[in-house]
């Protein structure tokens, strides 16, 4: 059995010009990835519109996420999570420019998405 392990908060680069997407686990209908942002944001007018559900957890740094129809970005800090149902149009308004913003993102088919139970 080939066990894999790691630490989501180790080897976090800072000051890089592009976001870093690192796949941690992929299966049919499921993808878990670490995303590292260093002041990046979605381009003006760009909206993500995924056919899959996405669940994101902010592990470090801070960010502002906008969902279509929001009046202001949702400010996210370490420990904050958000479930984005399939086709929930959203964008990254900003990420912390002073320190890396580390995300854990879980993408899964909408029909297999679990229901969040923690407040």
Helices and strands as residue ranges (DSSP letters): E 20-27, E 30-37, E 52-60, E 62-67, E 74-77, E 81-84, E 90-95, E 101-109, G 110-112
